[in-house]
Amino acid sequence: MDTLFTPILASALQFALEKATIEGKMTIGILVIVSLFSWTVIFNKARQLWKASTMSQKFFAAYRATRDPLEIFNKNDEYNGAPVYEIYYSGAEELAYHLKNNPVTVKGKTRVSTAAYDSVVVVLERNVSGQAISLEKGMIILTTAVAGGPFIGLLGTVWGVMETFSGIAIKQAASLTAMAPGVAGALIATVAGLFVAIPAMFAYNYMVTTIRNVTQQLDNFTAEYSTAIEHMYVDNRPVSEEIADALKKMRAEEKEEKDQPTLS
């Protein structure tokens, strides 16, 4: 009785591995390497997404409590690991540059031109793409594990079965006892392939959904943030009003020059 249940309960995999051919063991070795890469990506990506989610929540709480789009930037608050903060910071940095170097004064308040605002929007959109690429980095390894793991295992199994039947044909001993060890050794390659593919599949589906949600969140924030900048820091006066203000300023400068005493 113990002999019948021992392979099932304790050492079925060990038995099959011992009976595997050299080709089968090579296949299993390849699958172990793929599995190591896959689990490395799973752990690193899970940590990255967890940190991105946690820090993004903190950033949104701080941003929603402000009225000025540059308040967090001016206070030098940092939310490292939050993709949305990286987008915010890049846009705020570009806006601060134009406010300092290309200011437009409107009723005593410093603003930027629409051309400068367009450059801020370009920076925001570029960084959204960059953050999306960063979040998706390494996912190709999981897709490779999901798609390739079972096929690599199947290759090892077919190869092992072929070797088994070839050996049986040579020995001319077609019995279950002669076939069982070889078939068991061949099937372990398929088992190894499934062990690689199944965890990678679940991890990939979860992470792709999470990354898609984060990317959508970044797009929504970019639209919200650019609108806030436009309302508070962009010179949106009509062209006629801009011309009138420019002429008024020009006349004031000319009058100031005339009023200055001439040197004798």
C-alpha positions as CSV (number, residue, x, y, z in Angstrom):
1,M,0.0,0.0,0.0
2,D,2.8,2.4,0.9
3,T,4.5,1.7,-2.4
4,L,1.4,2.6,-4.4
5,F,0.8,5.9,-2.7
6,T,4.4,7.1,-2.2
7,P,4.8,8.5,-5.8
8,I,1.5,10.3,-5.6
9,L,1.8,11.7,-2.1
10,A,5.5,12.4,-1.8
11,S,7.8,11.8,-4.8
12,A,5.9,11.8,-8.1
13,L,7.8,14.8,-9.3
14,Q,11.1,13.5,-8.1
15,F,10.5,10.1,-9.7
16,A,9.6,11.8,-13.0
17,L,12.6,14.1,-12.9
18,E,14.9,11.2,-12.3
19,K,13.5,9.4,-15.3
20,A,13.7,12.5,-17.5
21,T,16.0,12.4,-20.5
22,I,18.9,14.8,-20.9
23,E,16.8,16.8,-23.4
24,G,13.9,16.9,-20.9
25,K,16.2,18.2,-18.1
26,M,17.6,20.8,-20.5
27,T,14.1,21.9,-21.2
28,I,13.3,22.1,-17.5
29,G,16.5,24.1,-16.9
30,I,15.4,26.7,-19.6
31,L,12.0,26.9,-17.9
32,V,13.6,27.5,-14.5
33,I,15.5,30.4,-16.0
34,V,12.3,31.8,-17.5
35,S,10.6,31.4,-14.2
36,L,13.3,33.3,-12.4
37,F,13.0,36.2,-14.8
38,S,9.2,36.1,-14.5
39,W,9.1,36.1,-10.7
40,T,11.7,38.9,-10.6
41,V,9.4,41.0,-12.8
42,I,6.4,40.1,-10.8
43,F,8.0,41.2,-7.5
44,N,9.5,44.4,-8.9
45,K,6.4,45.4,-10.8
46,A,4.1,44.7,-7.8
47,R,6.3,46.8,-5.6
48,Q,6.4,49.6,-8.2
49,L,2.6,49.6,-8.7
50,W,2.0,49.5,-4.9
51,K,4.3,52.5,-4.4
52,A,2.7,54.3,-7.3
53,S,-0.8,53.8,-5.9
54,T,0.1,54.8,-2.4
55,M,2.1,57.9,-3.3
56,S,-0.4,59.0,-5.9
57,Q,-3.2,58.9,-3.3
58,K,-1.0,61.2,-1.0
59,F,-0.3,63.5,-3.9
60,F,-3.9,63.8,-4.9
61,A,-4.9,64.6,-1.3
62,A,-2.4,67.4,-1.2
63,Y,-3.2,68.7,-4.7
64,R,-7.0,68.8,-4.1
65,A,-6.3,70.9,-1.0
66,T,-4.6,73.6,-3.0
67,R,-5.9,76.5,-5.1
68,D,-2.7,77.4,-6.9
69,P,-1.4,74.9,-9.5
70,L,2.2,75.8,-8.4
71,E,1.7,75.6,-4.6
72,I,3.1,72.1,-4.2
73,F,6.0,72.9,-6.5
74,N,6.8,76.1,-4.6
75,K,6.8,74.3,-1.3
76,N,9.2,71.7,-2.7
77,D,7.0,68.8,-1.5
78,E,8.0,65.5,-3.0
79,Y,6.0,62.3,-3.7
80,N,8.7,60.0,-5.2
81,G,7.3,56.9,-6.9
82,A,4.0,58.6,-7.9
83,P,3.8,58.9,-11.7
84,V,1.2,61.6,-11.4
85,Y,3.7,63.7,-9.3
86,E,6.4,63.3,-12.0
87,I,3.9,64.7,-14.5
88,Y,2.9,67.5,-12.2
89,Y,6.5,68.5,-11.5
90,S,7.5,68.6,-15.1
91,G,4.6,70.8,-16.0
92,A,5.1,73.1,-13.0
93,E,8.8,73.4,-13.8
94,E,8.1,74.4,-17.4
95,L,5.5,76.9,-16.3
96,A,7.8,78.4,-13.7
97,Y,10.5,78.8,-16.4
98,H,8.2,80.8,-18.6
99,L,6.9,82.9,-15.7
100,K,10.4,83.9,-15.0
101,N,11.9,84.3,-18.5
102,N,8.8,85.1,-20.7
103,P,6.3,86.9,-18.4
104,V,3.3,88.7,-19.5
105,T,1.9,91.3,-17.1
106,V,-1.9,91.5,-17.1
107,K,-3.5,94.0,-14.7
108,G,-0.5,93.8,-12.4
109,K,-0.4,90.0,-12.4
110,T,2.3,87.8,-14.0
111,R,1.0,85.5,-16.7
112,V,2.4,83.5,-19.7
113,S,1.4,83.7,-23.3
114,T,-0.6,81.0,-25.1
115,A,2.6,79.9,-26.9
116,A,4.3,79.3,-23.6
117,Y,1.2,77.5,-22.4
118,D,1.3,75.2,-25.5
119,S,4.9,74.2,-24.5
120,V,3.7,73.3,-21.0
121,V,1.0,71.1,-22.5
122,V,3.6,69.4,-24.7
123,V,5.8,68.7,-21.7
124,L,2.8,67.2,-19.8
125,E,1.8,65.0,-22.7
126,R,5.4,63.8,-23.3
127,N,5.8,62.8,-19.7
128,V,2.5,60.9,-19.7
129,S,3.9,58.8,-22.5
130,G,7.1,58.4,-20.6
131,Q,5.4,57.3,-17.4
132,A,3.2,54.8,-19.3
133,I,6.3,53.3,-20.9
134,S,8.0,53.0,-17.5
135,L,5.0,51.3,-16.0
136,E,4.8,48.8,-18.9
137,K,8.6,48.1,-18.8
138,G,9.3,44.4,-18.2
139,M,5.7,43.2,-19.0
140,I,7.0,41.5,-22.2
141,I,8.8,39.0,-20.0
142,L,5.5,38.0,-18.4
143,T,3.8,37.6,-21.8
144,T,6.7,35.5,-23.0
145,A,6.4,33.3,-19.9
146,V,2.6,32.9,-20.4
147,A,2.8,32.2,-24.1
148,G,6.1,30.4,-24.3
149,G,6.2,28.4,-21.1
150,P,3.7,25.7,-22.1
151,F,5.1,25.4,-25.6
152,I,8.7,24.9,-24.2
153,G,7.3,22.3,-21.8
154,L,5.4,20.6,-24.6
155,L,8.6,20.5,-26.7
156,G,10.4,18.7,-23.9
157,T,7.5,16.3,-23.4
158,V,7.2,15.4,-27.1
159,W,11.0,15.0,-27.3
160,G,10.9,12.7,-24.2
161,V,8.1,10.6,-25.5
162,M,9.9,10.2,-28.8
163,E,13.0,9.1,-27.0
164,T,10.9,6.6,-24.9
165,F,9.2,5.0,-27.9
166,S,12.5,4.9,-29.8
167,G,14.1,3.0,-26.8
168,I,11.1,0.6,-26.6
169,A,11.3,-0.1,-30.4
170,I,15.0,-0.8,-30.1
171,K,14.6,-3.1,-27.1
172,Q,11.4,-4.6,-28.5
173,A,9.7,-4.6,-25.1
174,A,6.4,-2.9,-25.5
175,S,5.1,-3.1,-21.9
176,L,3.6,-0.6,-19.5
177,T,6.5,-1.1,-17.1
178,A,9.0,-0.2,-19.9
179,M,7.0,2.8,-21.0
180,A,5.9,4.3,-17.7
181,P,9.2,5.8,-16.5
182,G,10.0,7.4,-19.9
183,V,6.5,8.9,-20.3
184,A,6.6,10.2,-16.7
185,G,10.0,11.7,-17.3
186,A,8.6,13.4,-20.4
187,L,5.4,14.7,-18.9
188,I,7.3,16.6,-16.2
189,A,8.5,19.1,-18.8
190,T,4.9,20.0,-19.5
191,V,4.2,20.3,-15.7
192,A,7.2,22.6,-15.4
193,G,5.9,24.7,-18.3
194,L,2.5,25.1,-16.6
195,F,4.2,26.1,-13.3
196,V,5.9,28.9,-15.2
197,A,2.9,30.1,-17.2
198,I,0.1,30.0,-14.7
199,P,1.5,32.4,-12.1
200,A,2.7,34.7,-14.9
201,M,-0.8,34.7,-16.4
202,F,-2.5,35.8,-13.2
203,A,0.1,38.4,-12.5
204,Y,0.0,39.7,-16.0
205,N,-3.8,40.1,-16.1
206,Y,-3.8,41.9,-12.7
207,M,-0.9,44.2,-13.6
208,V,-2.1,45.1,-17.1
209,T,-5.5,46.1,-15.6
210,T,-3.7,48.2,-12.9
211,I,-1.4,49.9,-15.4
212,R,-4.4,50.7,-17.6
213,N,-6.1,52.3,-14.7
214,V,-3.0,54.3,-13.7
215,T,-2.5,55.5,-17.3
216,Q,-6.1,56.6,-17.5
217,Q,-5.7,58.5,-14.2
218,L,-2.6,60.2,-15.7
219,D,-4.5,61.3,-18.7
220,N,-7.4,62.7,-16.6
221,F,-5.0,64.6,-14.3
222,T,-3.1,66.1,-17.3
223,A,-6.4,67.5,-18.6
224,E,-7.3,68.8,-15.2
225,Y,-3.9,70.3,-14.5
226,S,-3.6,72.0,-17.9
227,T,-7.0,73.5,-17.4
228,A,-6.1,74.9,-14.0
229,I,-2.9,76.4,-15.4
230,E,-4.8,78.0,-18.3
231,H,-7.4,79.6,-15.9
232,M,-4.8,81.0,-13.5
233,Y,-1.6,81.7,-15.4
234,V,-2.4,82.1,-19.1
235,D,-3.0,85.4,-20.8
236,N,-6.4,84.8,-22.4
237,R,-7.3,88.3,-23.3
238,P,-8.9,89.0,-26.7
239,V,-6.5,90.1,-29.4
240,S,-8.1,93.5,-29.6
241,E,-7.5,94.0,-25.8
242,E,-3.9,92.9,-26.1
243,I,-3.4,95.4,-29.0
244,A,-5.0,98.2,-27.0
245,D,-2.9,97.5,-23.9
246,A,0.3,97.4,-26.1
247,L,-0.6,100.7,-27.7
248,K,-1.3,102.2,-24.3
249,K,2.0,100.9,-22.9
250,M,3.8,102.3,-26.0
251,R,2.2,105.8,-25.5
252,A,3.1,105.7,-21.8
253,E,6.7,104.9,-22.7
254,E,6.9,107.7,-25.3
255,K,5.4,110.2,-22.9
256,E,7.9,109.2,-20.3
257,E,10.8,109.7,-22.8
258,K,9.4,113.2,-23.7
259,D,9.1,114.2,-20.0
260,Q,12.7,113.4,-19.3
261,P,14.9,116.5,-19.2
262,T,17.3,116.8,-22.1
263,L,21.0,117.2,-21.4
264,S,22.4,120.6,-22.5
